[in-house]
Amino acid sequence: LLIILTRPLCKRFINAKAEKTNVDGIIGKKAVVIREISNTEGKGSVRVNSMEWSARSDNNEKISVGETVEIVKIEGVKLIVRKG
């Protein structure tokens, strides 16, 4: 009974140390392509929040420099983007 009653209290203190990063906050934002995105060549870069990120297209299409894209998700250190 004591374990059941103290679990919520302990869980609150243990999870208080977990920090979310700001990286999750860029999903859904717009970015500008600064290096052509081509999944076949494995290269491409975008600029979002004044930071440069490697990027790939979510549907394997080429995206030209200067186009605006939407960030769909993050895989490792690459942003997965789509036109829009």
BAFI-3210 file (N, C-alpha, C; in Angstrom, 3 decimals, decimal comma, padded with zeros to 6 digits):
// residues 84
n [1|2|3|4|5|6|7|8|9|10|11|12|13|14|15|16|17|18|19|20|21|22|23|24|25|26|27|28|29|30|31|32|33|34|35|36|37|38|39|40|41|42|43|44|45|46|47|48|49|50|51|52|53|54|55|56|57|58|59|60|61|62|63|64|65|66|67|68|69|70|71|72|73|74|75|76|77|78|79|80|81|82|83|84]
n.u [000,830|001,965|003,861|002,228|001,032|003,203|004,385|003,405|004,430|007,228|007,614|007,094|009,294|011,459|010,987|011,185|013,722|014,099|014,621|013,212|014,282|014,894|014,757|012,572|010,666|010,871|009,596|007,158|007,578|008,582|011,206|014,076|015,485|018,909|020,797|020,483|018,088|018,415|017,570|018,649|021,297|022,040|022,352|021,763|020,553|019,022|017,888|016,856|015,535|017,884|019,837|021,785|020,807|021,172|019,227|016,511|014,171|010,753|009,346|011,064|011,524|013,220|014,277|014,596|017,096|016,285|013,574|010,691|010,167|008,419|009,022|008,858|009,650|012,298|015,182|017,704|020,362|019,293|016,861|013,601|011,793|009,091|007,756|006,278]
n.v [-001,196|001,221|001,594|002,040|004,456|006,254|006,276|008,179|010,583|010,144|009,751|012,282|013,801|012,477|012,728|015,450|016,237|015,687|017,187|018,919|019,495|022,336|021,586|020,002|021,927|023,044|021,538|021,630|024,266|026,821|026,789|027,924|026,877|026,487|025,068|022,961|020,397|017,033|013,815|011,583|012,234|012,702|015,155|018,484|021,493|023,557|026,694|027,606|029,481|031,019|029,074|026,544|023,535|020,101|018,558|016,542|015,481|014,590|013,122|012,349|014,267|016,760|019,845|023,197|025,819|028,553|028,079|027,767|025,588|023,151|021,860|018,529|016,325|015,093|013,258|011,830|013,884|015,242|017,214|016,411|017,439|019,140|020,580|023,777]
n.w [000,000|000,761|-001,250|-003,484|-002,779|-002,555|-005,032|-007,091|-006,018|-005,987|-008,711|-009,742|-008,810|-009,992|-012,766|-013,008|-013,618|-016,282|-019,365|-022,074|-025,398|-027,547|-030,116|-030,794|-031,081|-033,611|-035,484|-037,935|-038,536|-040,935|-043,384|-045,273|-048,287|-048,724|-050,014|-052,707|-052,326|-052,651|-052,560|-053,818|-054,277|-051,737|-050,436|-049,225|-047,760|-045,273|-043,884|-040,752|-038,132|-038,071|-038,148|-039,736|-041,251|-042,213|-044,753|-046,009|-048,482|-047,909|-049,765|-051,771|-053,800|-055,787|-054,444|-055,018|-054,536|-052,442|-052,217|-050,084|-047,397|-045,371|-042,163|-041,424|-039,822|-037,667|-038,247|-036,759|-037,345|-039,423|-041,080|-042,115|-044,795|-046,589|-049,591|-049,323]
ca.u [000,000|002,867|004,460|001,203|000,789|004,382|004,835|003,203|005,346|008,569|007,610|007,157|010,662|012,374|010,738|011,463|015,054|014,063|014,454|012,949|015,142|014,198|014,709|011,199|009,863|010,975|008,735|006,011|008,007|009,047|012,639|014,465|016,517|020,122|021,548|019,458|017,812|018,305|017,752|019,491|022,692|022,256|022,766|020,751|020,595|018,020|018,155|015,688|015,945|019,270|020,747|021,826|020,565|021,102|017,811|016,076|012,766|009,968|008,793|012,144|011,568|014,261|013,781|015,598|017,556|015,393|012,191|010,290|009,743|007,894|009,734|007,913|010,189|013,749|015,778|019,109|020,745|018,721|015,447|012,812|010,985|008,263|007,464|005,079]
ca.v [000,000|002,368|001,767|002,618|005,841|007,109|006,254|009,466|011,576|009,838|009,944|013,722|014,268|011,844|013,310|016,884|016,458|015,495|018,453|018,857|020,397|023,241|020,971|019,567|023,102|023,487|020,729|022,413|025,609|027,013|026,971|028,314|025,994|027,217|024,149|022,112|019,131|015,902|012,590|010,633|012,632|012,749|016,467|019,525|022,241|024,600|027,614|027,840|030,176|031,440|027,924|025,714|022,119|019,180|018,270|015,593|015,618|013,456|012,342|012,141|015,232|017,782|021,148|024,176|026,856|029,697|027,678|027,623|024,228|022,932|020,785|017,477|015,582|015,082|011,925|012,027|015,289|015,773|017,579|015,891|018,598|019,058|021,899|024,401]
ca.w [000,000|000,828|-002,586|-004,353|-002,383|-002,743|-006,427|-007,782|-005,470|-006,505|-010,162|-009,988|-008,575|-010,958|-014,085|-012,984|-014,173|-017,734|-020,069|-023,499|-026,152|-028,452|-031,441|-031,033|-031,382|-035,003|-036,342|-038,378|-038,940|-042,310|-043,563|-046,626|-048,832|-049,076|-050,878|-053,319|-051,651|-053,561|-051,784|-054,547|-054,080|-050,301|-049,946|-049,152|-046,508|-045,077|-042,787|-039,909|-036,906|-038,310|-038,039|-040,934|-040,997|-043,345|-044,985|-047,035|-048,837|-047,420|-050,874|-052,747|-054,896|-055,691|-054,036|-055,449|-053,614|-052,304|-051,957|-048,687|-047,084|-044,026|-041,472|-041,088|-038,678|-037,540|-038,186|-036,407|-037,466|-040,657|-041,096|-043,214|-045,180|-047,791|-050,159|-048,767]
c.u [000,875|003,521|003,472|000,983|001,978|004,865|004,601|004,155|006,763|008,660|007,730|008,575|011,650|012,202|011,001|012,816|015,097|013,777|014,171|013,857|014,296|014,058|013,289|010,299|009,935|010,136|007,480|006,367|008,448|010,554|012,905|015,612|017,719|021,078|020,539|019,328|017,575|018,588|018,656|020,971|023,036|022,736|021,599|020,824|019,483|018,467|016,831|016,180|017,414|020,290|020,650|021,693|020,702|019,643|017,630|014,600|011,995|009,407|009,771|012,123|012,718|013,610|014,896|015,938|016,562|013,950|011,936|009,747|009,200|008,625|008,709|008,363|011,703|014,201|017,267|019,445|020,205|017,243|014,786|011,777|010,107|007,991|006,237|005,435]
c.v [001,261|002,647|002,446|004,095|006,769|007,162|007,582|010,559|011,373|010,103|011,429|014,249|013,692|012,481|014,805|017,196|016,297|016,829|018,197|019,854|021,286|022,666|020,531|020,733|023,551|022,652|021,537|023,815|025,611|027,241|027,335|027,415|026,835|026,360|023,136|020,772|018,057|014,632|011,593|010,953|012,750|014,086|017,433|020,186|023,270|025,490|027,856|028,425|030,556|030,328|027,091|024,249|021,337|018,798|017,247|015,833|014,391|012,597|012,225|013,092|016,215|019,111|022,152|025,178|028,013|029,335|027,567|026,221|024,188|021,743|019,781|016,707|015,672|013,634|012,099|013,498|015,927|016,102|016,938|016,962|018,268|020,466|022,478|025,525]
c.w [000,000|-000,526|-003,524|-004,031|-002,639|-004,184|-007,156|-007,300|-005,996|-008,003|-010,519|-009,830|-009,567|-012,329|-014,133|-013,609|-015,689|-018,410|-021,540|-024,201|-027,052|-029,851|-031,769|-031,431|-032,827|-035,958|-036,652|-038,818|-040,404|-042,311|-045,016|-047,076|-049,233|-049,903|-051,392|-052,605|-052,697|-052,768|-052,490|-054,377|-052,602|-049,761|-049,966|-047,796|-046,485|-043,936|-042,070|-038,586|-036,940|-038,080|-039,312|-040,536|-042,300|-043,507|-046,087|-047,291|-048,348|-048,543|-052,049|-053,934|-054,681|-055,325|-054,268|-054,355|-053,611|-052,027|-050,456|-048,482|-045,657|-043,411|-040,972|-039,849|-038,683|-037,432|-037,944|-036,426|-038,746|-040,470|-042,309|-043,540|-046,376|-048,283|-049,502|-047,953]
res [l|l|i|i|l|t|r|p|l|c|k|r|f|i|n|a|k|a|e|k|t|n|v|d|g|i|i|g|k|k|a|v|v|i|r|e|i|s|n|t|e|g|k|g|s|v|r|v|n|s|m|e|w|s|a|r|s|d|n|n|e|k|i|s|v|g|e|t|v|e|i|v|k|i|e|g|v|k|l|i|v|r|k|g]
***
